[in-house]
Amino acid sequence: MTVPGTRTRWLRGVRSPGARLRLVCFPHAGGAAGFFHDWAALTPPWLEVLSVQYPGRQDRLDDPCPATLEELAGAVAEALLREASDGLPTALFGHSMGTAVAYEVAGRLEDAGAAPVRLVVSGRGRPRGPHELAARPAPDDDEILRRVRALDPAGAAVYDHPELRPVIMPALRADFRMLAAHHPAPLRRLDVPVTACGGDRDPVCPVADLSSWSDVTARDVEVRAFEGGHFYLTPRKREVLALLAERLA
């Protein structure tokens, strides 16, 4: 039997006939939907996995990157309401920058009467308001690449290819610009339970920072630590997916 795939402007994945819940995944800065390409094969059939494809990368190279994270979240929320409008309950998973996008999307879905059943955040604390974090300019390319190499040495190797760097650098630069400017005020308090995950050796998101998500939800927050650094979820993928299946069942 051929299972129909999903390839819309914003969403990538494999449709799961008979699924009773949909998991929508949001990648990190510079990341793409392909980061989650094998998750569907490692999850139970009742869970459909879709990933968000941000503009400005891979098959969306010609699409302009959003100016703000709020603009990106608004477009994704509209796409979910339009392109996945079958009434299937939805959970959101975001890693690193993807946590901020997923949080903003969750609020928009809540306003539309389609609140997610759970928000799962990974590798980043909650967004900080302007009174908590002073405005600062977006980092330049050298600083961006320094940070990327520190967090994901293997993945950052692609930026060392002179023929590829001019193609893929604009999306990474745009993502860091959006993050530098994202200081929502006031912070929205969601009516959505949160599971916050992270690596126990993450240099930019200590496990203690994950509990900050309790500030932006009126529901329960669960914190789970896995062995590893910022990209712990790659080697610990099966453990992470087992937790997700348990929490979403």
MIDOSE-1310 file (N, C-alpha, C; in nm, 2 decimals, decimal comma, always signed):
residues 249
mtvp	+0,08/-0,12/+0,00/+0,00/+0,00/+0,00/+0,09/+0,12/+0,00; +0,06/+0,22/-0,09/+0,13/+0,34/-0,09/+0,06/+0,44/+0,00; +0,15/+0,50/+0,09/+0,09/+0,60/+0,19/+0,12/+0,74/+0,13; +0,01/+0,82/+0,11/+0,03/+0,95/+0,05/+0,12/+1,04/+0,14
gtrt	+0,21/+1,11/+0,07/+0,30/+1,20/+0,14/+0,23/+1,34/+0,15; +0,29/+1,42/+0,23/+0,24/+1,56/+0,24/+0,36/+1,65/+0,20; +0,33/+1,73/+0,10/+0,43/+1,82/+0,05/+0,36/+1,95/+0,00; +0,32/+2,03/+0,10/+0,26/+2,16/+0,07/+0,37/+2,26/+0,08
rwlr	+0,33/+2,39/+0,07/+0,43/+2,49/+0,08/+0,50/+2,49/+0,21; +0,43/+2,46/+0,32/+0,48/+2,48/+0,45/+0,51/+2,34/+0,52; +0,44/+2,24/+0,48/+0,45/+2,11/+0,56/+0,50/+2,00/+0,48; +0,58/+1,92/+0,55/+0,64/+1,80/+0,49/+0,61/+1,68/+0,58
gvrs	+0,60/+1,56/+0,52/+0,57/+1,44/+0,60/+0,50/+1,33/+0,53; +0,45/+1,24/+0,60/+0,38/+1,13/+0,54/+0,24/+1,12/+0,61; +0,14/+1,12/+0,53/+0,01/+1,10/+0,59/-0,01/+0,96/+0,65; -0,07/+0,95/+0,77/-0,09/+0,83/+0,84/-0,24/+0,80/+0,85
pgar	-0,29/+0,72/+0,76/-0,43/+0,69/+0,76/-0,47/+0,62/+0,90; -0,57/+0,67/+0,96/-0,61/+0,61/+1,09/-0,54/+0,68/+1,21; -0,45/+0,77/+1,18/-0,39/+0,84/+1,29/-0,49/+0,92/+1,38; -0,47/+0,92/+1,51/-0,56/+0,99/+1,59/-0,50/+1,12/+1,65
lrlv	-0,38/+1,15/+1,61/-0,31/+1,27/+1,66/-0,20/+1,31/+1,56; -0,18/+1,44/+1,55/-0,07/+1,49/+1,45/+0,03/+1,56/+1,54; +0,16/+1,53/+1,51/+0,27/+1,60/+1,57/+0,34/+1,69/+1,46; +0,34/+1,82/+1,49/+0,40/+1,91/+1,40/+0,53/+1,96/+1,45
cfph	+0,64/+1,95/+1,38/+0,78/+1,97/+1,43/+0,84/+2,10/+1,37; +0,90/+2,18/+1,45/+0,96/+2,30/+1,41/+1,11/+2,30/+1,43; +1,19/+2,31/+1,32/+1,34/+2,30/+1,33/+1,41/+2,42/+1,39; +1,53/+2,40/+1,41/+1,62/+2,50/+1,47/+1,66/+2,60/+1,37
agga	+1,74/+2,70/+1,42/+1,79/+2,81/+1,33/+1,88/+2,74/+1,22; +1,85/+2,78/+1,10/+1,93/+2,72/+0,98/+1,88/+2,58/+0,94; +1,79/+2,53/+1,02/+1,74/+2,39/+1,00/+1,62/+2,39/+0,90; +1,59/+2,27/+0,86/+1,48/+2,25/+0,76/+1,40/+2,13/+0,80
agff	+1,29/+2,11/+0,73/+1,20/+2,00/+0,77/+1,26/+1,87/+0,76; +1,37/+1,85/+0,68/+1,43/+1,72/+0,67/+1,50/+1,68/+0,79; +1,52/+1,77/+0,89/+1,58/+1,73/+1,02/+1,50/+1,62/+1,09; +1,37/+1,62/+1,06/+1,28/+1,52/+1,12/+1,23/+1,41/+1,02
hdwa	+1,31/+1,39/+0,92/+1,26/+1,31/+0,81/+1,23/+1,16/+0,85; +1,30/+1,11/+0,95/+1,28/+0,97/+0,98/+1,20/+0,95/+1,11; +1,14/+1,06/+1,16/+1,06/+1,04/+1,28/+0,94/+0,96/+1,26; +0,87/+0,98/+1,14/+0,75/+0,90/+1,12/+0,77/+0,75/+1,13
altp	+0,89/+0,70/+1,08/+0,91/+0,56/+1,08/+0,94/+0,51/+1,22; +0,97/+0,60/+1,31/+1,01/+0,56/+1,45/+0,90/+0,58/+1,55; +0,78/+0,62/+1,50/+0,67/+0,65/+1,59/+0,55/+0,56/+1,56; +0,46/+0,53/+1,66/+0,35/+0,44/+1,63/+0,26/+0,49/+1,53
pwle	+0,18/+0,41/+1,46/+0,10/+0,45/+1,35/-0,01/+0,54/+1,38; -0,05/+0,55/+1,51/-0,16/+0,64/+1,55/-0,11/+0,79/+1,55; +0,02/+0,81/+1,54/+0,08/+0,94/+1,54/+0,13/+0,98/+1,41; +0,07/+1,08/+1,35/+0,12/+1,14/+1,22/+0,22/+1,25/+1,25
vlsv	+0,33/+1,24/+1,18/+0,44/+1,34/+1,20/+0,45/+1,43/+1,08; +0,44/+1,56/+1,09/+0,46/+1,66/+0,99/+0,57/+1,75/+1,04; +0,65/+1,81/+0,94/+0,75/+1,91/+0,98/+0,73/+2,03/+0,90; +0,77/+2,14/+0,96/+0,75/+2,28/+0,90/+0,87/+2,31/+0,81
qypg	+0,85/+2,35/+0,69/+0,96/+2,39/+0,61/+0,96/+2,55/+0,60; +1,06/+2,61/+0,67/+1,07/+2,75/+0,67/+1,11/+2,80/+0,53; +1,08/+2,93/+0,50/+1,12/+2,98/+0,37/+1,27/+3,00/+0,37; +1,32/+3,01/+0,24/+1,46/+3,05/+0,23/+1,56/+2,94/+0,23
rqdr	+1,52/+2,81/+0,23/+1,61/+2,70/+0,23/+1,55/+2,58/+0,15; +1,65/+2,50/+0,11/+1,61/+2,38/+0,03/+1,52/+2,41/-0,08; +1,41/+2,35/-0,09/+1,32/+2,37/-0,20/+1,24/+2,50/-0,19; +1,27/+2,58/-0,09/+1,20/+2,71/-0,07/+1,31/+2,82/-0,08
lddp	+1,42/+2,80/-0,15/+1,53/+2,90/-0,16/+1,48/+3,03/-0,21; +1,39/+3,03/-0,30/+1,34/+3,15/-0,37/+1,23/+3,23/-0,28; +1,19/+3,17/-0,18/+1,09/+3,23/-0,09/+1,16/+3,32/+0,01; +1,12/+3,45/+0,02/+1,19/+3,54/+0,11/+1,17/+3,50/+0,25
cpat	+1,28/+3,51/+0,33/+1,27/+3,48/+0,47/+1,18/+3,59/+0,54; +1,10/+3,55/+0,64/+1,02/+3,65/+0,71/+1,11/+3,75/+0,78; +1,06/+3,87/+0,80/+1,13/+3,98/+0,87/+1,13/+3,96/+1,02; +1,03/+3,90/+1,07/+1,01/+3,88/+1,22/+0,97/+3,73/+1,25
leel	+0,99/+3,69/+1,37/+0,95/+3,56/+1,41/+0,79/+3,56/+1,42; +0,74/+3,67/+1,46/+0,59/+3,68/+1,46/+0,53/+3,66/+1,32; +0,59/+3,72/+1,22/+0,54/+3,70/+1,09/+0,55/+3,55/+1,04; +0,66/+3,49/+1,08/+0,68/+3,35/+1,05/+0,57/+3,26/+1,12
agav	+0,55/+3,29/+1,25/+0,45/+3,21/+1,32/+0,31/+3,23/+1,27; +0,28/+3,35/+1,23/+0,15/+3,38/+1,17/+0,12/+3,30/+1,04; +0,23/+3,30/+0,96/+0,21/+3,22/+0,83/+0,20/+3,07/+0,86; +0,28/+3,02/+0,95/+0,27/+2,88/+0,98/+0,13/+2,84/+1,04
aeal	+0,08/+2,92/+1,13/-0,05/+2,90/+1,19/-0,16/+2,90/+1,08; -0,15/+2,99/+0,99/-0,25/+3,00/+0,88/-0,24/+2,87/+0,80; -0,12/+2,82/+0,77/-0,10/+2,70/+0,69/-0,15/+2,58/+0,76; -0,13/+2,57/+0,89/-0,18/+2,46/+0,97/-0,33/+2,46/+0,96
lrea	-0,39/+2,57/+0,98/-0,54/+2,58/+0,98/-0,60/+2,55/+0,84; -0,52/+2,58/+0,74/-0,56/+2,56/+0,60/-0,52/+2,42/+0,55; -0,40/+2,38/+0,57/-0,34/+2,26/+0,50/-0,36/+2,14/+0,58; -0,39/+2,15/+0,71/-0,42/+2,03/+0,79/-0,55/+2,06/+0,87
sdgl	-0,65/+2,08/+0,79/-0,78/+2,12/+0,84/-0,88/+2,01/+0,86; -0,83/+1,89/+0,89/-0,91/+1,77/+0,89/-0,97/+1,75/+1,04; -0,94/+1,84/+1,13/-0,99/+1,82/+1,27/-0,91/+1,73/+1,35; -0,79/+1,67/+1,30/-0,71/+1,59/+1,38/-0,64/+1,67/+1,49
ptal	-0,65/+1,62/+1,62/-0,58/+1,69/+1,73/-0,43/+1,71/+1,70; -0,38/+1,82/+1,74/-0,24/+1,85/+1,71/-0,15/+1,88/+1,83; -0,03/+1,83/+1,83/+0,07/+1,86/+1,93/+0,18/+1,93/+1,85; +0,26/+2,02/+1,92/+0,37/+2,09/+1,85/+0,50/+2,05/+1,92
fghs	+0,60/+2,03/+1,84/+0,74/+2,01/+1,89/+0,83/+2,11/+1,83; +0,91/+2,18/+1,91/+1,01/+2,27/+1,86/+1,14/+2,25/+1,92; +1,25/+2,26/+1,84/+1,38/+2,25/+1,89/+1,45/+2,38/+1,87; +1,52/+2,43/+1,98/+1,60/+2,55/+1,98/+1,51/+2,67/+1,93
mgta	+1,55/+2,73/+1,81/+1,47/+2,84/+1,76/+1,32/+2,79/+1,74; +1,31/+2,67/+1,71/+1,17/+2,61/+1,69/+1,08/+2,62/+1,81; +1,14/+2,63/+1,93/+1,05/+2,64/+2,05/+0,98/+2,78/+2,04; +1,05/+2,88/+2,00/+0,99/+3,01/+2,00/+0,88/+3,02/+1,89
vaye	+0,91/+2,96/+1,78/+0,81/+2,96/+1,67/+0,69/+2,88/+1,71; +0,71/+2,76/+1,77/+0,60/+2,67/+1,81/+0,52/+2,74/+1,92; +0,58/+2,81/+2,01/+0,51/+2,89/+2,12/+0,42/+2,99/+2,06; +0,47/+3,07/+1,96/+0,39/+3,17/+1,89/+0,27/+3,11/+1,81
vagr	+0,30/+3,00/+1,75/+0,20/+2,93/+1,67/+0,09/+2,87/+1,76; +0,13/+2,82/+1,88/+0,03/+2,77/+1,97/-0,07/+2,87/+2,01; -0,02/+2,99/+2,04/-0,11/+3,10/+2,08/-0,21/+3,14/+1,97; -0,16/+3,14/+1,84/-0,25/+3,17/+1,73/-0,35/+3,06/+1,71
leda	-0,31/+2,93/+1,72/-0,40/+2,82/+1,71/-0,51/+2,83/+1,82; -0,46/+2,86/+1,94/-0,55/+2,88/+2,06/-0,66/+2,98/+2,03; -0,62/+3,10/+1,97/-0,71/+3,20/+1,93/-0,81/+3,16/+1,83; -0,77/+3,06/+1,74/-0,86/+3,02/+1,64/-0,95/+2,90/+1,68
gaap	-0,94/+2,86/+1,81/-1,02/+2,76/+1,86/-0,97/+2,62/+1,83; -0,84/+2,61/+1,79/-0,77/+2,49/+1,76/-0,64/+2,47/+1,84; -0,65/+2,49/+1,97/-0,53/+2,48/+2,06/-0,47/+2,35/+2,05; -0,34/+2,34/+2,05/-0,27/+2,21/+2,05/-0,29/+2,14/+2,18
vrlv	-0,29/+2,00/+2,18/-0,31/+1,93/+2,30/-0,19/+1,93/+2,39; -0,07/+1,96/+2,33/+0,05/+1,97/+2,41/+0,16/+2,04/+2,33; +0,24/+2,12/+2,40/+0,35/+2,19/+2,34/+0,48/+2,12/+2,40; +0,56/+2,07/+2,31/+0,69/+2,01/+2,35/+0,80/+2,10/+2,30
vsgr	+0,88/+2,14/+2,40/+0,99/+2,24/+2,36/+1,13/+2,17/+2,40; +1,23/+2,21/+2,32/+1,36/+2,14/+2,33/+1,47/+2,23/+2,31; +1,56/+2,23/+2,41/+1,69/+2,30/+2,39/+1,68/+2,45/+2,40; +1,58/+2,51/+2,46/+1,57/+2,65/+2,48/+1,47/+2,69/+2,59
grpr	+1,50/+2,79/+2,67/+1,40/+2,84/+2,76/+1,30/+2,92/+2,70; +1,20/+2,96/+2,77/+1,09/+3,04/+2,72/+1,14/+3,17/+2,66; +1,06/+3,23/+2,57/+1,10/+3,37/+2,52/+1,12/+3,47/+2,63; +1,20/+3,56/+2,61/+1,22/+3,67/+2,71/+1,17/+3,80/+2,67
gphe	+1,10/+3,87/+2,76/+1,04/+4,00/+2,72/+1,15/+4,11/+2,72; +1,11/+4,22/+2,67/+1,21/+4,33/+2,66/+1,26/+4,38/+2,80; +1,18/+4,36/+2,90/+1,22/+4,40/+3,03/+1,32/+4,30/+3,10; +1,34/+4,19/+3,03/+1,43/+4,08/+3,09/+1,56/+4,08/+3,01
laar	+1,55/+4,11/+2,88/+1,67/+4,10/+2,80/+1,68/+4,22/+2,71; +1,79/+4,29/+2,73/+1,81/+4,42/+2,66/+1,82/+4,39/+2,51; +1,77/+4,48/+2,43/+1,78/+4,47/+2,29/+1,93/+4,47/+2,24; +1,96/+4,39/+2,15/+2,10/+4,39/+2,10/+2,09/+4,36/+1,95
papd	+2,19/+4,40/+1,88/+2,19/+4,37/+1,73/+2,21/+4,23/+1,70; +2,16/+4,19/+1,58/+2,18/+4,05/+1,54/+2,33/+4,03/+1,52; +2,38/+3,91/+1,55/+2,52/+3,88/+1,54/+2,57/+3,88/+1,39; +2,69/+3,91/+1,37/+2,74/+3,91/+1,23/+2,77/+3,76/+1,19
ddei	+2,81/+3,74/+1,07/+2,83/+3,60/+1,02/+2,93/+3,53/+1,09; +3,04/+3,59/+1,13/+3,15/+3,52/+1,20/+3,10/+3,47/+1,34; +3,02/+3,55/+1,41/+2,97/+3,52/+1,54/+2,86/+3,41/+1,52; +2,78/+3,42/+1,42/+2,68/+3,31/+1,39/+2,75/+3,18/+1,37
lrrv	+2,85/+3,17/+1,29/+2,92/+3,05/+1,26/+2,99/+3,00/+1,38; +3,04/+3,09/+1,46/+3,11/+3,04/+1,59/+3,01/+2,97/+1,68; +2,89/+3,03/+1,69/+2,79/+2,96/+1,78/+2,75/+2,83/+1,72; +2,72/+2,83/+1,59/+2,68/+2,70/+1,52/+2,78/+2,59/+1,54
rald	+2,91/+2,63/+1,52/+3,01/+2,52/+1,53/+3,02/+2,47/+1,68; +3,00/+2,56/+1,77/+3,01/+2,52/+1,91/+2,89/+2,43/+1,95; +2,78/+2,45/+1,89/+2,66/+2,37/+1,93/+2,65/+2,24/+1,84; +2,69/+2,25/+1,72/+2,67/+2,13/+1,62/+2,79/+2,12/+1,53
paga	+2,91/+2,08/+1,58/+3,03/+2,07/+1,50/+3,01/+2,00/+1,37; +2,94/+1,88/+1,37/+2,92/+1,80/+1,25/+2,83/+1,87/+1,15; +2,72/+1,92/+1,20/+2,63/+1,99/+1,11/+2,68/+2,12/+1,05; +2,77/+2,19/+1,13/+2,82/+2,31/+1,08/+2,92/+2,30/+0,97
avyd	+2,97/+2,18/+0,94/+3,07/+2,15/+0,84/+3,02/+2,20/+0,70; +2,89/+2,20/+0,68/+2,83/+2,24/+0,55/+2,86/+2,38/+0,52; +2,88/+2,46/+0,62/+2,91/+2,61/+0,60/+3,05/+2,63/+0,56; +3,14/+2,53/+0,56/+3,28/+2,55/+0,52/+3,29/+2,52/+0,37
hpel	+3,19/+2,48/+0,30/+3,20/+2,46/+0,15/+3,18/+2,59/+0,08; +3,28/+2,64/+0,01/+3,26/+2,78/-0,05/+3,15/+2,79/-0,15; +3,12/+2,68/-0,22/+3,01/+2,68/-0,32/+2,87/+2,68/-0,25; +2,86/+2,62/-0,13/+2,73/+2,61/-0,07/+2,70/+2,72/+0,03
rpvi	+2,81/+2,78/+0,08/+2,79/+2,88/+0,19/+2,70/+3,00/+0,14; +2,73/+3,05/+0,02/+2,64/+3,17/-0,02/+2,49/+3,13/-0,04; +2,47/+3,00/-0,06/+2,33/+2,96/-0,08/+2,26/+2,94/+0,05; +2,32/+2,88/+0,15/+2,26/+2,84/+0,27/+2,27/+2,95/+0,38
mpal	+2,37/+3,04/+0,37/+2,39/+3,13/+0,48/+2,28/+3,23/+0,50; +2,21/+3,28/+0,39/+2,11/+3,38/+0,41/+2,00/+3,33/+0,50; +1,96/+3,21/+0,50/+1,85/+3,16/+0,59/+1,90/+3,16/+0,73; +2,02/+3,11/+0,75/+2,08/+3,11/+0,89/+2,09/+3,25/+0,94
radf	+2,13/+3,34/+0,86/+2,14/+3,48/+0,90/+2,01/+3,54/+0,94; +1,91/+3,51/+0,86/+1,77/+3,56/+0,88/+1,72/+3,50/+1,01; +1,74/+3,37/+1,04/+1,69/+3,31/+1,16/+1,75/+3,38/+1,28; +1,88/+3,40/+1,28/+1,95/+3,47/+1,40/+1,90/+3,61/+1,41
rmla	+1,87/+3,68/+1,30/+1,81/+3,81/+1,31/+1,67/+3,81/+1,38; +1,59/+3,71/+1,34/+1,46/+3,70/+1,40/+1,47/+3,68/+1,55; +1,56/+3,59/+1,59/+1,57/+3,55/+1,73/+1,62/+3,67/+1,81; +1,71/+3,75/+1,75/+1,77/+3,86/+1,83/+1,66/+3,97/+1,85
ahhp	+1,56/+3,97/+1,77/+1,45/+4,08/+1,78/+1,33/+4,02/+1,85; +1,33/+3,90/+1,88/+1,21/+3,84/+1,94/+1,20/+3,85/+2,09; +1,13/+3,96/+2,14/+1,11/+3,98/+2,28/+0,97/+4,02/+2,30; +0,88/+3,92/+2,30/+0,73/+3,95/+2,31/+0,69/+4,02/+2,44
aplr	+0,60/+4,11/+2,43/+0,55/+4,18/+2,55/+0,40/+4,21/+2,52; +0,32/+4,17/+2,61/+0,34/+4,08/+2,72/+0,36/+3,93/+2,68; +0,42/+3,85/+2,76/+0,43/+3,71/+2,73/+0,29/+3,65/+2,74; +0,25/+3,57/+2,65/+0,12/+3,51/+2,65/+0,12/+3,38/+2,74
rldv	+0,02/+3,37/+2,82/+0,01/+3,25/+2,90/-0,09/+3,15/+2,83; -0,04/+3,04/+2,78/-0,11/+2,94/+2,71/-0,19/+2,86/+2,80; -0,30/+2,80/+2,75/-0,38/+2,70/+2,83/-0,34/+2,56/+2,76; -0,22/+2,53/+2,76/-0,16/+2,41/+2,70/-0,06/+2,35/+2,79
pvta	-0,06/+2,22/+2,81/+0,04/+2,16/+2,89/+0,18/+2,15/+2,81; +0,29/+2,16/+2,88/+0,42/+2,17/+2,82/+0,51/+2,06/+2,87; +0,58/+2,00/+2,78/+0,69/+1,91/+2,81/+0,82/+1,98/+2,76; +0,91/+2,01/+2,85/+1,04/+2,08/+2,82/+1,15/+1,98/+2,83
cggd	+1,22/+1,96/+2,72/+1,33/+1,86/+2,71/+1,46/+1,93/+2,68; +1,57/+1,87/+2,72/+1,70/+1,93/+2,69/+1,82/+1,83/+2,72; +1,93/+1,86/+2,68/+2,05/+1,78/+2,70/+2,12/+1,82/+2,83; +2,17/+1,73/+2,91/+2,22/+1,76/+3,04/+2,36/+1,83/+3,03
rdpv	+2,41/+1,84/+2,91/+2,54/+1,91/+2,89/+2,52/+2,02/+2,78; +2,40/+2,07/+2,77/+2,38/+2,18/+2,67/+2,44/+2,31/+2,72; +2,54/+2,37/+2,64/+2,61/+2,49/+2,69/+2,52/+2,61/+2,68; +2,41/+2,61/+2,61/+2,33/+2,74/+2,59/+2,20/+2,72/+2,66
cpva	+2,16/+2,60/+2,70/+2,03/+2,58/+2,77/+2,05/+2,48/+2,88; +2,10/+2,53/+3,00/+2,11/+2,43/+3,11/+1,97/+2,38/+3,15; +1,97/+2,26/+3,20/+1,84/+2,19/+3,23/+1,75/+2,28/+3,32; +1,81/+2,36/+3,41/+1,74/+2,45/+3,50/+1,66/+2,55/+3,43
dlss	+1,71/+2,59/+3,31/+1,63/+2,69/+3,23/+1,50/+2,64/+3,17; +1,49/+2,51/+3,16/+1,37/+2,46/+3,10/+1,25/+2,48/+3,18; +1,27/+2,49/+3,31/+1,15/+2,51/+3,40/+1,09/+2,65/+3,38; +1,16/+2,74/+3,31/+1,10/+2,88/+3,28/+0,97/+2,87/+3,20
wsdv	+0,95/+2,76/+3,13/+0,83/+2,75/+3,05/+0,70/+2,75/+3,14; +0,72/+2,73/+3,27/+0,60/+2,73/+3,36/+0,55/+2,88/+3,36; +0,62/+2,98/+3,32/+0,58/+3,12/+3,32/+0,48/+3,15/+3,21; +0,47/+3,06/+3,11/+0,39/+3,09/+2,99/+0,28/+2,99/+2,96
tard	+0,25/+2,91/+3,07/+0,13/+2,82/+3,05/+0,06/+2,82/+3,19; -0,07/+2,80/+3,18/-0,15/+2,78/+3,30/-0,17/+2,63/+3,33; -0,11/+2,55/+3,25/-0,12/+2,40/+3,27/+0,01/+2,35/+3,33; +0,02/+2,22/+3,34/+0,14/+2,15/+3,39/+0,26/+2,17/+3,30
vevr	+0,38/+2,17/+3,36/+0,50/+2,17/+3,29/+0,59/+2,05/+3,34; +0,63/+1,97/+3,25/+0,72/+1,86/+3,28/+0,86/+1,89/+3,22; +0,96/+1,87/+3,30/+1,10/+1,89/+3,25/+1,17/+1,75/+3,24; +1,23/+1,72/+3,13/+1,30/+1,60/+3,11/+1,44/+1,62/+3,05
afeg	+1,54/+1,57/+3,11/+1,68/+1,58/+3,07/+1,73/+1,45/+3,00; +1,80/+1,47/+2,89/+1,86/+1,35/+2,82/+2,01/+1,37/+2,82; +2,08/+1,26/+2,81/+2,23/+1,27/+2,80/+2,27/+1,34/+2,67; +2,35/+1,44/+2,68/+2,40/+1,50/+2,56/+2,40/+1,65/+2,56
ghfy	+2,44/+1,71/+2,45/+2,45/+1,86/+2,44/+2,33/+1,92/+2,37; +2,35/+2,03/+2,30/+2,24/+2,10/+2,24/+2,16/+2,01/+2,14; +2,23/+1,93/+2,07/+2,16/+1,84/+1,97/+2,15/+1,70/+2,02; +2,13/+1,69/+2,15/+2,11/+1,56/+2,22/+2,01/+1,47/+2,15
ltpr	+1,91/+1,53/+2,09/+1,79/+1,46/+2,03/+1,83/+1,38/+1,91; +1,95/+1,40/+1,85/+1,99/+1,32/+1,74/+2,04/+1,18/+1,79; +2,14/+1,17/+1,88/+2,17/+1,04/+1,93/+2,07/+0,98/+2,02; +1,98/+1,06/+2,08/+1,88/+1,01/+2,18/+1,74/+1,01/+2,11
krev	+1,74/+1,00/+1,98/+1,61/+1,01/+1,91/+1,51/+0,91/+1,96; +1,55/+0,79/+1,97/+1,45/+0,69/+2,01/+1,39/+0,71/+2,15; +1,48/+0,76/+2,24/+1,43/+0,79/+2,37/+1,34/+0,91/+2,37; +1,37/+1,01/+2,29/+1,28/+1,13/+2,28/+1,15/+1,09/+2,22
lall	+1,15/+1,01/+2,12/+1,02/+0,97/+2,06/+0,94/+0,88/+2,14; +1,01/+0,80/+2,23/+0,94/+0,71/+2,32/+0,86/+0,80/+2,42; +0,93/+0,90/+2,47/+0,87/+1,00/+2,56/+0,75/+1,07/+2,50; +0,77/+1,11/+2,37/+0,66/+1,18/+2,30/+0,54/+1,08/+2,29
aerl	+0,56/+0,96/+2,25/+0,45/+0,87/+2,23/+0,38/+0,84/+2,36; +0,46/+0,84/+2,47/+0,39/+0,81/+2,60/+0,31/+0,93/+2,64; +0,36/+1,06/+2,62/+0,29/+1,17/+2,66/+0,17/+1,20/+2,58; +0,17/+1,16/+2,45/+0,07/+1,20/+2,36/-0,04/+1,09/+2,34
a	-0,01/+0,97/+2,40/-0,10/+0,86/+2,39/-0,24/+0,89/+2,45
